[in-house]
Amino acid sequence: MSEIDAKTVRDWKKAGTYDPRRVRTKDGTVVELKQEELSTEFLITRKGEPPASQWKSGMENCHSLGLSPDQKYVAFICELNGVIVAALK
């Protein structure tokens, strides 16, 4: 983990898109934080493919999904682990 500079934070705020549970990139990739009882599943669905589970939390709510300005990353909050940033490879 590392800190990010203030300019990067401002850029995300200006150009990033936000949804509590689901965002879509310009190329049609859908990223979801699917709530299942007290757990959250992190899913990526690429255009023309079935959803791919990246991981599932155990008893942790994750939310506040945000897409980076360049649409290469998503960030979200997990209540026990803090802010998570994941690359959309």
PDB file of N, CA, C and O in Angstrom:
ATOM      1  N   MET A   1       0.832  -1.171   0.000  1.00  0.00           N
ATOM      2  CA  MET A   1       0.000   0.000   0.000  1.00  0.00           C
ATOM      3  C   MET A   1       0.878   1.234   0.000  1.00  0.00           C
ATOM      4  O   MET A   1       1.998   1.241   0.511  1.00  0.00           O
ATOM      5  N   SER A   2       0.315   2.288  -0.601  1.00  0.00           N
ATOM      6  CA  SER A   2       1.020   3.559  -0.593  1.00  0.00           C
ATOM      7  C   SER A   2       0.007   4.687  -0.669  1.00  0.00           C
ATOM      8  O   SER A   2      -1.124   4.492  -1.114  1.00  0.00           O
ATOM      9  N   GLU A   3       0.420   5.861  -0.235  1.00  0.00           N
ATOM     10  CA  GLU A   3      -0.452   7.024  -0.290  1.00  0.00           C
ATOM     11  C   GLU A   3      -0.468   7.582  -1.700  1.00  0.00           C
ATOM     12  O   GLU A   3       0.482   7.401  -2.463  1.00  0.00           O
ATOM     13  N   ILE A   4      -1.568   8.271  -2.046  1.00  0.00           N
ATOM     14  CA  ILE A   4      -1.634   8.944  -3.335  1.00  0.00           C
ATOM     15  C   ILE A   4      -1.588  10.445  -3.106  1.00  0.00           C
ATOM     16  O   ILE A   4      -1.934  10.932  -2.029  1.00  0.00           O
ATOM     17  N   ASP A   5      -1.157  11.172  -4.127  1.00  0.00           N
ATOM     18  CA  ASP A   5      -1.033  12.614  -3.987  1.00  0.00           C
ATOM     19  C   ASP A   5      -2.391  13.300  -4.173  1.00  0.00           C
ATOM     20  O   ASP A   5      -3.338  12.707  -4.689  1.00  0.00           O
ATOM     21  N   ALA A   6      -2.459  14.545  -3.744  1.00  0.00           N
ATOM     22  CA  ALA A   6      -3.710  15.299  -3.774  1.00  0.00           C
ATOM     23  C   ALA A   6      -4.219  15.506  -5.200  1.00  0.00           C
ATOM     24  O   ALA A   6      -5.430  15.511  -5.418  1.00  0.00           O
ATOM     25  N   LYS A   7      -3.324  15.678  -6.176  1.00  0.00           N
ATOM     26  CA  LYS A   7      -3.748  15.856  -7.569  1.00  0.00           C
ATOM     27  C   LYS A   7      -4.488  14.626  -8.072  1.00  0.00           C
ATOM     28  O   LYS A   7      -5.496  14.761  -8.767  1.00  0.00           O
ATOM     29  N   THR A   8      -4.020  13.447  -7.744  1.00  0.00           N
ATOM     30  CA  THR A   8      -4.683  12.209  -8.168  1.00  0.00           C
ATOM     31  C   THR A   8      -6.082  12.134  -7.569  1.00  0.00           C
ATOM     32  O   THR A   8      -7.026  11.741  -8.254  1.00  0.00           O
ATOM     33  N   VAL A   9      -6.225  12.502  -6.318  1.00  0.00           N
ATOM     34  CA  VAL A   9      -7.540  12.500  -5.664  1.00  0.00           C
ATOM     35  C   VAL A   9      -8.474  13.478  -6.378  1.00  0.00           C
ATOM     36  O   VAL A   9      -9.630  13.145  -6.639  1.00  0.00           O
ATOM     37  N   ARG A  10      -7.987  14.679  -6.696  1.00  0.00           N
ATOM     38  CA  ARG A  10      -8.817  15.673  -7.397  1.00  0.00           C
ATOM     39  C   ARG A  10      -9.236  15.162  -8.776  1.00  0.00           C
ATOM     40  O   ARG A  10     -10.384  15.340  -9.184  1.00  0.00           O
ATOM     41  N   ASP A  11      -8.305  14.527  -9.492  1.00  0.00           N
ATOM     42  CA  ASP A  11      -8.626  13.990 -10.820  1.00  0.00           C
ATOM     43  C   ASP A  11      -9.730  12.942 -10.741  1.00  0.00           C
ATOM     44  O   ASP A  11     -10.645  12.943 -11.564  1.00  0.00           O
ATOM     45  N   TRP A  12      -9.651  12.042  -9.752  1.00  0.00           N
ATOM     46  CA  TRP A  12     -10.693  11.016  -9.580  1.00  0.00           C
ATOM     47  C   TRP A  12     -12.035  11.680  -9.296  1.00  0.00           C
ATOM     48  O   TRP A  12     -13.059  11.264  -9.837  1.00  0.00           O
ATOM     49  N   LYS A  13     -12.037  12.703  -8.454  1.00  0.00           N
ATOM     50  CA  LYS A  13     -13.294  13.368  -8.113  1.00  0.00           C
ATOM     51  C   LYS A  13     -13.925  14.031  -9.324  1.00  0.00           C
ATOM     52  O   LYS A  13     -15.145  13.981  -9.483  1.00  0.00           O
ATOM     53  N   LYS A  14     -13.116  14.657 -10.189  1.00  0.00           N
ATOM     54  CA  LYS A  14     -13.627  15.368 -11.358  1.00  0.00           C
ATOM     55  C   LYS A  14     -14.147  14.423 -12.438  1.00  0.00           C
ATOM     56  O   LYS A  14     -15.254  14.610 -12.944  1.00  0.00           O
ATOM     57  N   ALA A  15     -13.374  13.434 -12.785  1.00  0.00           N
ATOM     58  CA  ALA A  15     -13.676  12.617 -13.960  1.00  0.00           C
ATOM     59  C   ALA A  15     -14.230  11.233 -13.640  1.00  0.00           C
ATOM     60  O   ALA A  15     -14.773  10.568 -14.522  1.00  0.00           O
ATOM     61  N   GLY A  16     -14.101  10.800 -12.411  1.00  0.00           N
ATOM     62  CA  GLY A  16     -14.542   9.456 -12.060  1.00  0.00           C
ATOM     63  C   GLY A  16     -16.057   9.348 -11.999  1.00  0.00           C
ATOM     64  O   GLY A  16     -16.760  10.323 -11.733  1.00  0.00           O
ATOM     65  N   THR A  17     -16.539   8.139 -12.253  1.00  0.00           N
ATOM     66  CA  THR A  17     -17.966   7.879 -12.082  1.00  0.00           C
ATOM     67  C   THR A  17     -18.142   7.071 -10.803  1.00  0.00           C
ATOM     68  O   THR A  17     -17.231   6.365 -10.371  1.00  0.00           O
ATOM     69  N   TYR A  18     -19.316   7.183 -10.204  1.00  0.00           N
ATOM     70  CA  TYR A  18     -19.539   6.582  -8.894  1.00  0.00           C
ATOM     71  C   TYR A  18     -20.915   5.932  -8.834  1.00  0.00           C
ATOM     72  O   TYR A  18     -21.891   6.466  -9.360  1.00  0.00           O
ATOM     73  N   ASP A  19     -20.976   4.793  -8.198  1.00  0.00           N
ATOM     74  CA  ASP A  19     -22.238   4.128  -7.880  1.00  0.00           C
ATOM     75  C   ASP A  19     -21.943   3.256  -6.664  1.00  0.00           C
ATOM     76  O   ASP A  19     -20.850   2.700  -6.564  1.00  0.00           O
ATOM     77  N   PRO A  20     -22.873   3.126  -5.758  1.00  0.00           N
ATOM     78  CA  PRO A  20     -22.598   2.304  -4.576  1.00  0.00           C
ATOM     79  C   PRO A  20     -22.242   0.851  -4.887  1.00  0.00           C
ATOM     80  O   PRO A  20     -21.455   0.245  -4.160  1.00  0.00           O
ATOM     81  N   ARG A  21     -22.809   0.281  -5.957  1.00  0.00           N
ATOM     82  CA  ARG A  21     -22.645  -1.156  -6.188  1.00  0.00           C
ATOM     83  C   ARG A  21     -22.253  -1.556  -7.607  1.00  0.00           C
ATOM     84  O   ARG A  21     -21.855  -2.702  -7.817  1.00  0.00           O
ATOM     85  N   ARG A  22     -22.350  -0.643  -8.606  1.00  0.00           N
ATOM     86  CA  ARG A  22     -22.115  -1.063  -9.993  1.00  0.00           C
ATOM     87  C   ARG A  22     -21.646   0.108 -10.855  1.00  0.00           C
ATOM     88  O   ARG A  22     -22.219   1.197 -10.800  1.00  0.00           O
ATOM     89  N   VAL A  23     -20.593  -0.125 -11.659  1.00  0.00           N
ATOM     90  CA  VAL A  23     -20.145   0.859 -12.644  1.00  0.00           C
ATOM     91  C   VAL A  23     -19.881   0.141 -13.966  1.00  0.00           C
ATOM     92  O   VAL A  23     -19.606  -1.059 -13.996  1.00  0.00           O
ATOM     93  N   ARG A  24     -19.971   0.908 -15.064  1.00  0.00           N
ATOM     94  CA  ARG A  24     -19.715   0.364 -16.403  1.00  0.00           C
ATOM     95  C   ARG A  24     -18.680   1.243 -17.093  1.00  0.00           C
ATOM     96  O   ARG A  24     -18.795   2.469 -17.086  1.00  0.00           O
ATOM     97  N   THR A  25     -17.658   0.610 -17.696  1.00  0.00           N
ATOM     98  CA  THR A  25     -16.651   1.349 -18.444  1.00  0.00           C
ATOM     99  C   THR A  25     -17.161   1.629 -19.852  1.00  0.00           C
ATOM    100  O   THR A  25     -18.176   1.076 -20.276  1.00  0.00           O
ATOM    101  N   LYS A  26     -16.451   2.491 -20.570  1.00  0.00           N
ATOM    102  CA  LYS A  26     -16.837   2.825 -21.948  1.00  0.00           C
ATOM    103  C   LYS A  26     -16.798   1.606 -22.864  1.00  0.00           C
ATOM    104  O   LYS A  26     -17.546   1.545 -23.840  1.00  0.00           O
ATOM    105  N   ASP A  27     -15.921   0.618 -22.556  1.00  0.00           N
ATOM    106  CA  ASP A  27     -15.843  -0.574 -23.412  1.00  0.00           C
ATOM    107  C   ASP A  27     -16.871  -1.648 -23.040  1.00  0.00           C
ATOM    108  O   ASP A  27     -16.866  -2.739 -23.610  1.00  0.00           O
ATOM    109  N   GLY A  28     -17.757  -1.334 -22.080  1.00  0.00           N
ATOM    110  CA  GLY A  28     -18.835  -2.252 -21.714  1.00  0.00           C
ATOM    111  C   GLY A  28     -18.535  -3.181 -20.548  1.00  0.00           C
ATOM    112  O   GLY A  28     -19.386  -3.992 -20.183  1.00  0.00           O
ATOM    113  N   THR A  29     -17.358  -3.086 -19.957  1.00  0.00           N
ATOM    114  CA  THR A  29     -17.033  -3.895 -18.780  1.00  0.00           C
ATOM    115  C   THR A  29     -17.873  -3.410 -17.599  1.00  0.00           C
ATOM    116  O   THR A  29     -17.951  -2.210 -17.337  1.00  0.00           O
ATOM    117  N   VAL A  30     -18.499  -4.349 -16.888  1.00  0.00           N
ATOM    118  CA  VAL A  30     -19.314  -4.013 -15.719  1.00  0.00           C
ATOM    119  C   VAL A  30     -18.614  -4.537 -14.469  1.00  0.00           C
ATOM    120  O   VAL A  30     -18.218  -5.701 -14.405  1.00  0.00           O
ATOM    121  N   VAL A  31     -18.469  -3.667 -13.486  1.00  0.00           N
ATOM    122  CA  VAL A  31     -17.866  -4.037 -12.204  1.00  0.00           C
ATOM    123  C   VAL A  31     -18.949  -3.910 -11.145  1.00  0.00           C
ATOM    124  O   VAL A  31     -19.632  -2.889 -11.056  1.00  0.00           O
ATOM    125  N   GLU A  32     -19.099  -4.961 -10.340  1.00  0.00           N
ATOM    126  CA  GLU A  32     -20.161  -4.975  -9.336  1.00  0.00           C
ATOM    127  C   GLU A  32     -19.642  -5.400  -7.970  1.00  0.00           C
ATOM    128  O   GLU A  32     -18.713  -6.199  -7.859  1.00  0.00           O
ATOM    129  N   LEU A  33     -20.256  -4.853  -6.950  1.00  0.00           N
ATOM    130  CA  LEU A  33     -20.096  -5.316  -5.579  1.00  0.00           C
ATOM    131  C   LEU A  33     -21.453  -5.883  -5.183  1.00  0.00           C
ATOM    132  O   LEU A  33     -22.342  -5.151  -4.749  1.00  0.00           O
ATOM    133  N   LYS A  34     -21.600  -7.186  -5.336  1.00  0.00           N
ATOM    134  CA  LYS A  34     -22.883  -7.849  -5.119  1.00  0.00           C
ATOM    135  C   LYS A  34     -23.030  -8.245  -3.644  1.00  0.00           C
ATOM    136  O   LYS A  34     -22.236  -9.017  -3.107  1.00  0.00           O
ATOM    137  N   GLN A  35     -24.056  -7.699  -3.017  1.00  0.00           N
ATOM    138  CA  GLN A  35     -24.325  -7.991  -1.619  1.00  0.00           C
ATOM    139  C   GLN A  35     -25.048  -9.326  -1.493  1.00  0.00           C
ATOM    140  O   GLN A  35     -26.059  -9.552  -2.158  1.00  0.00           O
ATOM    141  N   GLU A  36     -24.537 -10.207  -0.645  1.00  0.00           N
ATOM    142  CA  GLU A  36     -25.173 -11.493  -0.358  1.00  0.00           C
ATOM    143  C   GLU A  36     -25.189 -11.679   1.155  1.00  0.00           C
ATOM    144  O   GLU A  36     -24.188 -12.061   1.761  1.00  0.00           O
ATOM    145  N   GLU A  37     -26.343 -11.401   1.747  1.00  0.00           N
ATOM    146  CA  GLU A  37     -26.499 -11.390   3.201  1.00  0.00           C
ATOM    147  C   GLU A  37     -25.469 -10.441   3.801  1.00  0.00           C
ATOM    148  O   GLU A  37     -25.522  -9.245   3.517  1.00  0.00           O
ATOM    149  N   LEU A  38     -24.531 -10.925   4.621  1.00  0.00           N
ATOM    150  CA  LEU A  38     -23.555 -10.045   5.253  1.00  0.00           C
ATOM    151  C   LEU A  38     -22.211 -10.018   4.519  1.00  0.00           C
ATOM    152  O   LEU A  38     -21.247  -9.447   5.030  1.00  0.00           O
ATOM    153  N   SER A  39     -22.131 -10.616   3.347  1.00  0.00           N
ATOM    154  CA  SER A  39     -20.894 -10.677   2.565  1.00  0.00           C
ATOM    155  C   SER A  39     -21.041  -9.882   1.269  1.00  0.00           C
ATOM    156  O   SER A  39     -22.147  -9.519   0.869  1.00  0.00           O
ATOM    157  N   THR A  40     -19.919  -9.622   0.629  1.00  0.00           N
ATOM    158  CA  THR A  40     -19.898  -8.915  -0.652  1.00  0.00           C
ATOM    159  C   THR A  40     -19.054  -9.714  -1.632  1.00  0.00           C
ATOM    160  O   THR A  40     -17.983 -10.210  -1.283  1.00  0.00           O
ATOM    161  N   GLU A  41     -19.550  -9.837  -2.874  1.00  0.00           N
ATOM    162  CA  GLU A  41     -18.790 -10.498  -3.925  1.00  0.00           C
ATOM    163  C   GLU A  41     -18.368  -9.444  -4.948  1.00  0.00           C
ATOM    164  O   GLU A  41     -19.181  -8.629  -5.384  1.00  0.00           O
ATOM    165  N   PHE A  42     -17.093  -9.468  -5.325  1.00  0.00           N
ATOM    166  CA  PHE A  42     -16.529  -8.536  -6.303  1.00  0.00           C
ATOM    167  C   PHE A  42     -16.523  -9.227  -7.661  1.00  0.00           C
ATOM    168  O   PHE A  42     -15.789 -10.193  -7.869  1.00  0.00           O
ATOM    169  N   LEU A  43     -17.357  -8.722  -8.596  1.00  0.00           N
ATOM    170  CA  LEU A  43     -17.529  -9.342  -9.909  1.00  0.00           C
ATOM    171  C   LEU A  43     -17.102  -8.398 -11.022  1.00  0.00           C
ATOM    172  O   LEU A  43     -17.342  -7.193 -10.959  1.00  0.00           O
ATOM    173  N   ILE A  44     -16.456  -8.972 -12.056  1.00  0.00           N
ATOM    174  CA  ILE A  44     -16.146  -8.221 -13.264  1.00  0.00           C
ATOM    175  C   ILE A  44     -16.752  -8.982 -14.435  1.00  0.00           C
ATOM    176  O   ILE A  44     -16.493 -10.172 -14.618  1.00  0.00           O
ATOM    177  N   THR A  45     -17.561  -8.280 -15.227  1.00  0.00           N
ATOM    178  CA  THR A  45     -18.173  -8.878 -16.414  1.00  0.00           C
ATOM    179  C   THR A  45     -17.692  -8.118 -17.632  1.00  0.00           C
ATOM    180  O   THR A  45     -18.035  -6.951 -17.821  1.00  0.00           O
ATOM    181  N   ARG A  46     -16.905  -8.775 -18.451  1.00  0.00           N
ATOM    182  CA  ARG A  46     -16.425  -8.175 -19.692  1.00  0.00           C
ATOM    183  C   ARG A  46     -17.448  -8.430 -20.791  1.00  0.00           C
ATOM    184  O   ARG A  46     -18.158  -9.435 -20.764  1.00  0.00           O
ATOM    185  N   LYS A  47     -17.520  -7.535 -21.739  1.00  0.00           N
ATOM    186  CA  LYS A  47     -18.506  -7.617 -22.815  1.00  0.00           C
ATOM    187  C   LYS A  47     -18.448  -8.988 -23.500  1.00  0.00           C
ATOM    188  O   LYS A  47     -17.393  -9.421 -23.961  1.00  0.00           O
ATOM    189  N   GLY A  48     -19.616  -9.666 -23.557  1.00  0.00           N
ATOM    190  CA  GLY A  48     -19.721 -10.962 -24.201  1.00  0.00           C
ATOM    191  C   GLY A  48     -19.264 -12.141 -23.366  1.00  0.00           C
ATOM    192  O   GLY A  48     -19.241 -13.267 -23.862  1.00  0.00           O
ATOM    193  N   GLU A  49     -18.896 -11.915 -22.104  1.00  0.00           N
ATOM    194  CA  GLU A  49     -18.435 -12.984 -21.222  1.00  0.00           C
ATOM    195  C   GLU A  49     -19.331 -13.083 -19.990  1.00  0.00           C
ATOM    196  O   GLU A  49     -20.015 -12.120 -19.643  1.00  0.00           O
ATOM    197  N   PRO A  50     -19.334 -14.238 -19.329  1.00  0.00           N
ATOM    198  CA  PRO A  50     -20.098 -14.348 -18.079  1.00  0.00           C
ATOM    199  C   PRO A  50     -19.381 -13.608 -16.951  1.00  0.00           C
ATOM    200  O   PRO A  50     -18.180 -13.353 -17.048  1.00  0.00           O
ATOM    201  N   PRO A  51     -20.099 -13.262 -15.888  1.00  0.00           N
ATOM    202  CA  PRO A  51     -19.461 -12.595 -14.745  1.00  0.00           C
ATOM    203  C   PRO A  51     -18.340 -13.456 -14.167  1.00  0.00           C
ATOM    204  O   PRO A  51     -18.475 -14.673 -14.045  1.00  0.00           O
ATOM    205  N   ALA A  52     -17.230 -12.804 -13.812  1.00  0.00           N
ATOM    206  CA  ALA A  52     -16.093 -13.498 -13.206  1.00  0.00           C
ATOM    207  C   ALA A  52     -15.925 -12.989 -11.776  1.00  0.00           C
ATOM    208  O   ALA A  52     -15.679 -11.802 -11.559  1.00  0.00           O
ATOM    209  N   SER A  53     -16.058 -13.886 -10.810  1.00  0.00           N
ATOM    210  CA  SER A  53     -15.890 -13.518  -9.410  1.00  0.00           C
ATOM    211  C   SER A  53     -14.400 -13.344  -9.114  1.00  0.00           C
ATOM    212  O   SER A  53     -13.594 -14.235  -9.384  1.00  0.00           O
ATOM    213  N   GLN A  54     -14.050 -12.188  -8.558  1.00  0.00           N
ATOM    214  CA  GLN A  54     -12.661 -11.915  -8.195  1.00  0.00           C
ATOM    215  C   GLN A  54     -12.378 -12.375  -6.760  1.00  0.00           C
ATOM    216  O   GLN A  54     -11.296 -12.882  -6.463  1.00  0.00           O
ATOM    217  N   TRP A  55     -13.355 -12.192  -5.883  1.00  0.00           N
ATOM    218  CA  TRP A  55     -13.292 -12.668  -4.502  1.00  0.00           C
ATOM    219  C   TRP A  55     -14.639 -12.424  -3.835  1.00  0.00           C
ATOM    220  O   TRP A  55     -15.496 -11.710  -4.355  1.00  0.00           O
ATOM    221  N   LYS A  56     -14.795 -13.033  -2.681  1.00  0.00           N
ATOM    222  CA  LYS A  56     -16.002 -12.849  -1.876  1.00  0.00           C
ATOM    223  C   LYS A  56     -15.568 -12.629  -0.439  1.00  0.00           C
ATOM    224  O   LYS A  56     -14.772 -13.395   0.105  1.00  0.00           O
ATOM    225  N   SER A  57     -16.094 -11.585   0.165  1.00  0.00           N
ATOM    226  CA  SER A  57     -15.726 -11.288   1.552  1.00  0.00           C
ATOM    227  C   SER A  57     -16.477 -12.216   2.499  1.00  0.00           C
ATOM    228  O   SER A  57     -17.526 -12.764   2.159  1.00  0.00           O
ATOM    229  N   GLY A  58     -15.934 -12.375   3.659  1.00  0.00           N
ATOM    230  CA  GLY A  58     -16.609 -13.127   4.700  1.00  0.00           C
ATOM    231  C   GLY A  58     -17.124 -12.158   5.745  1.00  0.00           C
ATOM    232  O   GLY A  58     -16.357 -11.660   6.568  1.00  0.00           O
ATOM    233  N   MET A  59     -18.425 -11.889   5.715  1.00  0.00           N
ATOM    234  CA  MET A  59     -19.051 -11.028   6.725  1.00  0.00           C
ATOM    235  C   MET A  59     -18.535  -9.584   6.680  1.00  0.00           C
ATOM    236  O   MET A  59     -18.346  -8.955   7.721  1.00  0.00           O
ATOM    237  N   GLU A  60     -18.310  -9.066   5.470  1.00  0.00           N
ATOM    238  CA  GLU A  60     -17.864  -7.676   5.346  1.00  0.00           C
ATOM    239  C   GLU A  60     -18.647  -6.987   4.236  1.00  0.00           C
ATOM    240  O   GLU A  60     -18.753  -7.510   3.126  1.00  0.00           O
ATOM    241  N   ASN A  61     -19.190  -5.822   4.535  1.00  0.00           N
ATOM    242  CA  ASN A  61     -19.905  -5.030   3.554  1.00  0.00           C
ATOM    243  C   ASN A  61     -18.918  -4.135   2.815  1.00  0.00           C
ATOM    244  O   ASN A  61     -18.155  -3.395   3.436  1.00  0.00           O
ATOM    245  N   CYS A  62     -18.937  -4.204   1.491  1.00  0.00           N
ATOM    246  CA  CYS A  62     -18.124  -3.326   0.650  1.00  0.00           C
ATOM    247  C   CYS A  62     -19.073  -2.518  -0.229  1.00  0.00           C
ATOM    248  O   CYS A  62     -20.097  -3.033  -0.679  1.00  0.00           O
ATOM    249  N   HIS A  63     -18.735  -1.252  -0.473  1.00  0.00           N
ATOM    250  CA  HIS A  63     -19.655  -0.351  -1.170  1.00  0.00           C
ATOM    251  C   HIS A  63     -18.904   0.854  -1.710  1.00  0.00           C
ATOM    252  O   HIS A  63     -17.679   0.926  -1.612  1.00  0.00           O
ATOM    253  N   SER A  64     -19.640   1.800  -2.278  1.00  0.00           N
ATOM    254  CA  SER A  64     -19.121   3.075  -2.773  1.00  0.00           C
ATOM    255  C   SER A  64     -18.098   2.874  -3.883  1.00  0.00           C
ATOM    256  O   SER A  64     -16.969   3.358  -3.802  1.00  0.00           O
ATOM    257  N   LEU A  65     -18.508   2.163  -4.906  1.00  0.00           N
ATOM    258  CA  LEU A  65     -17.659   1.832  -6.046  1.00  0.00           C
ATOM    259  C   LEU A  65     -17.420   3.065  -6.909  1.00  0.00           C
ATOM    260  O   LEU A  65     -18.368   3.749  -7.291  1.00  0.00           O
ATOM    261  N   GLY A  66     -16.160   3.350  -7.215  1.00  0.00           N
ATOM    262  CA  GLY A  66     -15.808   4.489  -8.061  1.00  0.00           C
ATOM    263  C   GLY A  66     -14.855   4.063  -9.165  1.00  0.00           C
ATOM    264  O   GLY A  66     -13.931   3.286  -8.926  1.00  0.00           O
ATOM    265  N   LEU A  67     -15.074   4.566 -10.366  1.00  0.00           N
ATOM    266  CA  LEU A  67     -14.254   4.254 -11.526  1.00  0.00           C
ATOM    267  C   LEU A  67     -13.256   5.385 -11.739  1.00  0.00           C
ATOM    268  O   LEU A  67     -13.627   6.558 -11.694  1.00  0.00           O
ATOM    269  N   SER A  68     -11.984   5.037 -11.973  1.00  0.00           N
ATOM    270  CA  SER A  68     -10.954   6.058 -12.165  1.00  0.00           C
ATOM    271  C   SER A  68     -11.160   6.810 -13.475  1.00  0.00           C
ATOM    272  O   SER A  68     -11.829   6.304 -14.377  1.00  0.00           O
ATOM    273  N   PRO A  69     -10.596   8.010 -13.594  1.00  0.00           N
ATOM    274  CA  PRO A  69     -10.758   8.801 -14.818  1.00  0.00           C
ATOM    275  C   PRO A  69     -10.281   8.074 -16.076  1.00  0.00           C
ATOM    276  O   PRO A  69     -10.877   8.244 -17.140  1.00  0.00           O
ATOM    277  N   ASP A  70      -9.230   7.276 -15.979  1.00  0.00           N
ATOM    278  CA  ASP A  70      -8.736   6.545 -17.149  1.00  0.00           C
ATOM    279  C   ASP A  70      -9.423   5.191 -17.335  1.00  0.00           C
ATOM    280  O   ASP A  70      -9.122   4.465 -18.283  1.00  0.00           O
ATOM    281  N   GLN A  71     -10.335   4.856 -16.441  1.00  0.00           N
ATOM    282  CA  GLN A  71     -11.124   3.620 -16.466  1.00  0.00           C
ATOM    283  C   GLN A  71     -10.265   2.355 -16.394  1.00  0.00           C
ATOM    284  O   GLN A  71     -10.657   1.304 -16.901  1.00  0.00           O
ATOM    285  N   LYS A  72      -9.105   2.460 -15.769  1.00  0.00           N
ATOM    286  CA  LYS A  72      -8.222   1.302 -15.579  1.00  0.00           C
ATOM    287  C   LYS A  72      -8.305   0.735 -14.164  1.00  0.00           C
ATOM    288  O   LYS A  72      -7.792  -0.352 -13.899  1.00  0.00           O
ATOM    289  N   TYR A  73      -8.949   1.467 -13.256  1.00  0.00           N
ATOM    290  CA  TYR A  73      -9.023   1.068 -11.854  1.00  0.00           C
ATOM    291  C   TYR A  73     -10.411   1.338 -11.296  1.00  0.00           C
ATOM    292  O   TYR A  73     -11.140   2.197 -11.793  1.00  0.00           O
ATOM    293  N   VAL A  74     -10.766   0.592 -10.257  1.00  0.00           N
ATOM    294  CA  VAL A  74     -11.931   0.915  -9.449  1.00  0.00           C
ATOM    295  C   VAL A  74     -11.476   1.020  -8.002  1.00  0.00           C
ATOM    296  O   VAL A  74     -10.516   0.370  -7.589  1.00  0.00           O
ATOM    297  N   ALA A  75     -12.171   1.840  -7.248  1.00  0.00           N
ATOM    298  CA  ALA A  75     -11.902   1.975  -5.826  1.00  0.00           C
ATOM    299  C   ALA A  75     -13.222   1.789  -5.089  1.00  0.00           C
ATOM    300  O   ALA A  75     -14.284   2.142  -5.602  1.00  0.00           O
ATOM    301  N   PHE A  76     -13.150   1.238  -3.891  1.00  0.00           N
ATOM    302  CA  PHE A  76     -14.341   1.057  -3.072  1.00  0.00           C
ATOM    303  C   PHE A  76     -13.943   0.913  -1.624  1.00  0.00           C
ATOM    304  O   PHE A  76     -12.766   0.748  -1.301  1.00  0.00           O
ATOM    305  N   ILE A  77     -14.934   0.978  -0.752  1.00  0.00           N
ATOM    306  CA  ILE A  77     -14.709   0.889   0.690  1.00  0.00           C
ATOM    307  C   ILE A  77     -15.179  -0.469   1.184  1.00  0.00           C
ATOM    308  O   ILE A  77     -16.285  -0.908   0.867  1.00  0.00           O
ATOM    309  N   CYS A  78     -14.335  -1.126   1.958  1.00  0.00           N
ATOM    310  CA  CYS A  78     -14.725  -2.326   2.690  1.00  0.00           C
ATOM    311  C   CYS A  78     -14.664  -1.958   4.166  1.00  0.00           C
ATOM    312  O   CYS A  78     -13.646  -1.464   4.650  1.00  0.00           O
ATOM    313  N   GLU A  79     -15.749  -2.199   4.870  1.00  0.00           N
ATOM    314  CA  GLU A  79     -15.888  -1.683   6.231  1.00  0.00           C
ATOM    315  C   GLU A  79     -14.817  -2.152   7.205  1.00  0.00           C
ATOM    316  O   GLU A  79     -14.520  -1.441   8.165  1.00  0.00           O
ATOM    317  N   LEU A  80     -14.229  -3.322   6.992  1.00  0.00           N
ATOM    318  CA  LEU A  80     -13.186  -3.803   7.896  1.00  0.00           C
ATOM    319  C   LEU A  80     -11.770  -3.533   7.384  1.00  0.00           C
ATOM    320  O   LEU A  80     -10.826  -3.484   8.172  1.00  0.00           O
ATOM    321  N   ASN A  81     -11.620  -3.357   6.074  1.00  0.00           N
ATOM    322  CA  ASN A  81     -10.284  -3.236   5.479  1.00  0.00           C
ATOM    323  C   ASN A  81      -9.971  -1.873   4.877  1.00  0.00           C
ATOM    324  O   ASN A  81      -8.837  -1.653   4.449  1.00  0.00           O
ATOM    325  N   GLY A  82     -10.926  -0.951   4.826  1.00  0.00           N
ATOM    326  CA  GLY A  82     -10.664   0.388   4.321  1.00  0.00           C
ATOM    327  C   GLY A  82     -10.877   0.500   2.822  1.00  0.00           C
ATOM    328  O   GLY A  82     -11.668  -0.243   2.240  1.00  0.00           O
ATOM    329  N   VAL A  83     -10.168   1.430   2.202  1.00  0.00           N
ATOM    330  CA  VAL A  83     -10.302   1.697   0.779  1.00  0.00           C
ATOM    331  C   VAL A  83      -9.470   0.683  -0.006  1.00  0.00           C
ATOM    332  O   VAL A  83      -8.295   0.463   0.290  1.00  0.00           O
ATOM    333  N   ILE A  84     -10.094   0.072  -1.006  1.00  0.00           N
ATOM    334  CA  ILE A  84      -9.439  -0.901  -1.872  1.00  0.00           C
ATOM    335  C   ILE A  84      -9.400  -0.317  -3.288  1.00  0.00           C
ATOM    336  O   ILE A  84     -10.403   0.217  -3.763  1.00  0.00           O
ATOM    337  N   VAL A  85      -8.265  -0.413  -3.955  1.00  0.00           N
ATOM    338  CA  VAL A  85      -8.149  -0.015  -5.355  1.00  0.00           C
ATOM    339  C   VAL A  85      -7.735  -1.256  -6.135  1.00  0.00           C
ATOM    340  O   VAL A  85      -6.745  -1.908  -5.804  1.00  0.00           O
ATOM    341  N   ALA A  86      -8.509  -1.577  -7.181  1.00  0.00           N
ATOM    342  CA  ALA A  86      -8.238  -2.781  -7.985  1.00  0.00           C
ATOM    343  C   ALA A  86      -8.062  -2.386  -9.444  1.00  0.00           C
ATOM    344  O   ALA A  86      -8.793  -1.549  -9.974  1.00  0.00           O
ATOM    345  N   ALA A  87      -7.068  -3.013 -10.085  1.00  0.00           N
ATOM    346  CA  ALA A  87      -6.828  -2.786 -11.518  1.00  0.00           C
ATOM    347  C   ALA A  87      -7.809  -3.608 -12.336  1.00  0.00           C
ATOM    348  O   ALA A  87      -8.121  -4.747 -11.988  1.00  0.00           O
ATOM    349  N   LEU A  88      -8.291  -3.025 -13.422  1.00  0.00           N
ATOM    350  CA  LEU A  88      -9.192  -3.730 -14.352  1.00  0.00           C
ATOM    351  C   LEU A  88      -8.353  -4.165 -15.542  1.00  0.00           C
ATOM    352  O   LEU A  88      -8.330  -3.481 -16.565  1.00  0.00           O
ATOM    353  N   LYS A  89      -7.680  -5.265 -15.425  1.00  0.00           N
ATOM    354  CA  LYS A  89      -6.771  -5.741 -16.487  1.00  0.00           C
ATOM    355  C   LYS A  89      -7.519  -6.337 -17.625  1.00  0.00           C
ATOM    356  O   LYS A  89      -6.910  -6.784 -18.597  1.00  0.00           O
TER     357      LYS A  89
END
